[in-house]
Each structure stands twice: as structure tokens, then as C-alpha cells.
């Protein structure tokens, strides 16, 4: 009896997956993106069809392009949240003055930003806004930075930038991505080694703040 019930359940699950994939194909989602969803987020690809369609409709309404991989990434985020959880995620960012439009902008650019823990978001936002002087708009336009390692990336790099600014060695305001998103090699080349006279001081600051 249990074996028979399992088979019936399996048929339902597979049928849901077939219908879910067909929904994506009808929207023009590329096969590569569909494969991305199935291989990396099978629980979403095999989700109940009605729930999957609801998630797809929300993602479409927010303004995602079905031809881009962010579309299926957004679907998997929405499909894993009920309305209450989604609202609670939005409120985390709204505490920092983000409007709903700004939240949507960030979500379109990096859907996973809504999956980052409240503790990490609050800690990183506080550092970037209060300590470094970046605006909410700066962060919303580059939300992927919120997922970078705080101790190993934000702290040492921003320590170096602060020294450079205090010594008048850099005049312009660098974008947050030009500081945080680049590789370590590029960062050291751009902000440390090219300032030969102060390179030792900057490297000490970088290593002193960087936690292993």
C-alpha cells in the first residue's frame, strides 16, 4: 500500500515538474536557465504547480526579464517564501530608508539579497552607511556586495581606503563596487602598491584588519 501511494505521489510530482518547465518555456526562458533551476533548485522545479505559477507571476510583475538567469533565480527565492516572510525581508531594508521601489531594484539586480540573514544585512548596512558614508541607493544598485565576507573583505579594504582619503592620496569618491567587488589582486594594485611611499603602511593596515 505504501509502495503504491509512493508511486502515485511520484507521478504527481513529476507531472508538476513537467508543467512548471512548460510554463518557463512558454515565457521564453532559455534551456540553460531551466537546467540551472532543475539542477540547483530541484525542490522549486518540482514544486506544486499552483505555487510555482504564483511565484512566476510575482517575478514577472516585479519586472524580471525571462531571457535572463536572474528570472529563475528570483522564482526560486519567491517560491521558498510565503507572503509573511517576504514582507519581513522587505522590512529589514526599509529600516534603512529603502522604499519598496528601491527594494525591487535590488531584488532585480541580485535576487539572493532577500535570502541574506537579517543579522548580516544589518551589520553590513550599518558599516557601509554609518562608517563609510555610502547611500542606500549606492547599496541598492550593487546588492550583491551584501553577500561578501564582512571581516575578510569589508573591514580591511575600507581601512585602506580611509587611510588614503585621510592622507589626501585619493580625491574622487570611488564606487562601492570598485572597492568591494574587485579581486584581491586588483584591489591591492589599485589601492596599495601603486602608492609606493605609503605602501608599507597601507599593507600593514590591510593585514592588520584582515581576519583569517
N, C-alpha and C positions, 0 to 999 in steps of 0.2 A: 504493500500500500504506500509506504513511504517512498519507495523507488518510483512508483507510478506518479505520485504527487510531484516528485523532483523533476520528472520528465515534462510534466505539464507546465511547471514553473519555468523550466528552461526554455520551452517553446515560447512562452510569453516574453521572457527576457530578450531572446533573440529577435522576436518579432518587433519589440520596442526598438531595438538597436537598428534593425533594417529601416524602420520608419523614420528614426531620428537621422540616420545618414541620408535618407532620401530628402528630408527637409533641407539639409545643408546643400545637397546637390541642386535642388530646385532654386536655391538662393544664389547659386554660382560660386559656392565655396570650393576652392581648388582641392584636388585629391590629396595633395601634400598636407594641407591643413586638416582635412578629415582624418588622415592617417595619424597626424600629430595628436588629435583628440583621442582616437581609439587606442593608440599605443601608450600614451602618457596619462590619460584620464579615462580609463575604461568604465569606471563607475558612473561617469557622466554620459558617455556614449551609450551605455546600456540602461540608462535611467528610464523611469516610466515616461512614456511618450508625451502625455499631457504636461508633465513637469518640464520636460525638455523643450517642448514648444513654447511654454510660458517663458522660459529663460531666453530662448532665441528671440522672441518678440520684444522682451525688455532690452536686449542688446541692440536690436535694430532700432528701437525707439531712441536709445541713447545716442545713436549716430555712428555706429561702427560700420566699417566697410567689409562686406562679406568676402571680398577677394584677399583680404589681409589676414595673417595668422592671429592678430590680436582679436579677431572676431571669435574664433573658437576658444581662445584663452579667456575672453570675457564670458562666454557661455558657461565654461566650467566653473568660473567664480560665482556667477549668479545661481547656477544650478545647485551649488553646495550651500546656499544661504536661503533662509526664509526671510520674509519681509522685515521681521523684527531685528534680525541680525544685521541685515543690510542697513537699516536705519541707524543702528548703534554704531556701525562703521562710519557712516557719514557724520555722525555727531562728534566723533573723535576729531575729525578735521575741522568741523565747524567751530570747535572750541578755539581754534587758531584763526578764526575770522574768515574761513573759506565759505564762499557762497555755494549753493547747490551746483551752479554752472561751473565753478572752479573745481568742485569735486568730480564732476562729469568729465571735465577736461583732463584731469589727472588720470581718471579711470580709463579714458580712451587711449591715452598715451602708454599706460602701464597698468593693465587690469589687475595684476598681482598686488598692487598697492593696497587694495582693500582686504588682502589676506595677512598683511603685516600686523604683528601683535600691537595692541594698544600701548603697552609699555615701551616698545621700541619706537613707535611713531612719536609719542610724547617726548621721549628723551632726545631723539634726533631733531625734532622740530624746535624744541627749546634751545638746543645748541645752535642750530642754524639761524634762528630768528633773533634770539637774545644775545648770543655771544658773537656771531659772525655778521649780523645785520642784514641777512638776506630777507627778501619779502616773501609773503605767501605765494605770490604769483611766480616768483623765481622757482620755488619748490614745486608748485603745481605743474609747471611746464617741463620739469625733469623729475617726475615722481620716482623713477627707478633708483635714484640715489638713496631713497629711504631704506632700501634693502641692503645697502653697503655696510660693511662691518664698522661699527662705531669706533671701537678702540684702535683698530689697526689701520683705518683709513681716515675717518673724520678728524680725530684728535691730532695725530702727527702732522697731517697735511695743513690743517688750519693753523697749527702752531707756527709752522714755517711761514705761511702767508702773513700772519700777524707781525712777525719779525720784519719781514720785507717791507710791509707798509709802515711800520714804526720808524724804520731807517730811511724811508723815502726811496727805496730801491725799486718799487713798482708804483706807478702813478695811476694807471687805469684800474677800474673795478673789473676783475675777472668774473666771468660767469661761474655759477656753481658747478656746472658740468666740466668746465676747463680745469677745475681744481680736483673734483672728486671722481669723475668718470674715466679719466685717462689712466693708462697703465702706470705702475710704479716707476718704470724706466723713464717714461715721458715726463712724469711729474718731477723726478729728480733732475732731469736735464733742463726742464723749463724753469724750475723754481730754486734749485740748489747749486748745481755745478757751474752754471753759467755766471754766477756771481762769485768769481774766484776769490776776491778779497774776503768775503764773508762765508765762503762755502763750508769751512770747518764749523763755524758757529751754527749755521743752518743745519748741517748734518747732525750735529750734537743734539739740536732741538728736535729734529725729526726722530732720531733714535731714542732720545730720552722720553718722548711721549708715546712711542710705538710699543705696544704691549705684545709679547709673544704668546 
